[in-house]
């Protein structure tokens, strides 16, 4: 059942982004969706609304880019509680370091292996 819920939650998050790009009267690019979903995930997490979605949807809520915003917000909140004001500057990066490192490494490997045509 957890796989089905993850599929439903993840699919709904992706569908929302696609509907925003398709149905808004002005040009919304994938970059707008990226920034909006990271910000939205962080805001919903800070308000305590994204945590229950993670509990229900598991990977379906943590894998999309809104889950990255959730991780940033949770890391920041935990670091502020542990280290005070200075934790606000390091907590989000510490919590998401694995994802950031993977993006850099895989981006570098793709740039080395493939030659863009254009």
C-alpha positions in Angstrom: 0.0 0.0 0.0 2.9 2.4 0.7 4.1 2.1 -2.9 0.6 3.0 -4.2 0.5 6.0 -1.8 3.9 7.2 -2.9 2.9 6.9 -6.5 -0.3 8.9 -6.0 1.4 11.6 -3.9 4.3 12.0 -6.3 2.1 11.9 -9.3 -0.2 14.6 -7.8 2.8 16.9 -7.1 4.1 16.4 -10.7 0.6 17.0 -12.1 0.2 20.3 -10.2 3.5 21.5 -11.7 2.4 20.5 -15.2 -1.0 22.1 -14.8 0.6 25.3 -13.7 2.8 25.4 -16.8 -0.1 24.5 -19.1 -3.0 26.5 -17.8 -1.5 29.8 -16.7 -2.0 32.7 -19.1 1.7 33.8 -19.0 4.8 31.7 -19.8 5.7 29.6 -16.8 9.0 27.8 -17.4 10.3 24.7 -15.6 12.7 27.1 -13.7 9.7 28.9 -12.3 8.2 25.6 -11.2 11.6 24.5 -9.6 11.9 27.7 -7.5 8.2 27.7 -6.7 8.2 24.1 -5.5 11.4 24.4 -3.4 10.0 27.5 -1.8 6.5 26.0 -1.4 8.0 22.8 0.2 10.0 24.9 2.6 7.0 27.1 3.6 4.7 24.1 4.0 7.3 22.3 6.1 7.8 25.4 8.3 4.1 25.5 8.8 4.0 21.8 9.7 1.9 20.8 6.7 4.5 19.0 4.6 5.5 16.5 7.4 2.2 14.7 7.4 2.4 14.5 3.6 5.8 12.8 3.9 4.3 10.4 6.5 1.5 9.4 4.1 3.4 9.5 0.8 6.9 8.6 1.8 9.2 8.8 -1.2 6.4 10.2 -3.3 6.7 13.4 -1.2 10.4 13.4 -0.6 11.8 12.7 -4.1 10.1 15.6 -5.9 11.8 19.0 -5.7 9.3 20.2 -3.0 10.8 17.5 -0.8 14.2 19.3 -1.1 12.6 22.4 0.2 11.1 20.4 3.1 14.6 19.0 3.9 16.1 22.5 3.8 13.5 23.8 6.2 13.7 20.9 8.6 17.5 21.0 8.6 17.4 24.7 9.4 14.9 24.3 12.2 16.8 21.5 13.8 20.1 23.4 13.6 18.6 26.6 15.0 17.3 24.5 18.0 20.7 22.9 18.5 23.1 25.8 17.7 21.0 28.9 17.9 21.0 31.7 15.4 24.1 30.4 13.5 22.3 27.2 12.8 20.1 29.1 10.4 23.1 29.5 8.0 24.4 25.9 8.1 21.4 23.7 8.9 19.8 23.5 5.5 23.0 22.9 3.7 24.0 20.2 6.2 20.7 18.4 5.8 20.8 18.4 2.0 24.5 18.0 1.4 24.1 14.5 -0.1 21.6 15.7 -2.7 23.7 18.8 -3.5 26.9 16.6 -3.9 25.0 14.1 -6.1 23.8 16.9 -8.4 27.3 18.3 -8.8 28.9 15.0 -9.4 26.3 13.7 -11.9 26.2 17.0 -13.7 30.0 16.9 -14.1 29.9 13.3 -15.3 27.2 14.2 -17.8 29.2 17.2 -19.1 32.3 15.0 -19.6 30.5 12.1 -21.3 28.1 14.0 -23.6 28.7 16.6 -26.3 25.7 19.0 -26.7 24.6 19.6 -30.2 23.6 23.2 -30.8 
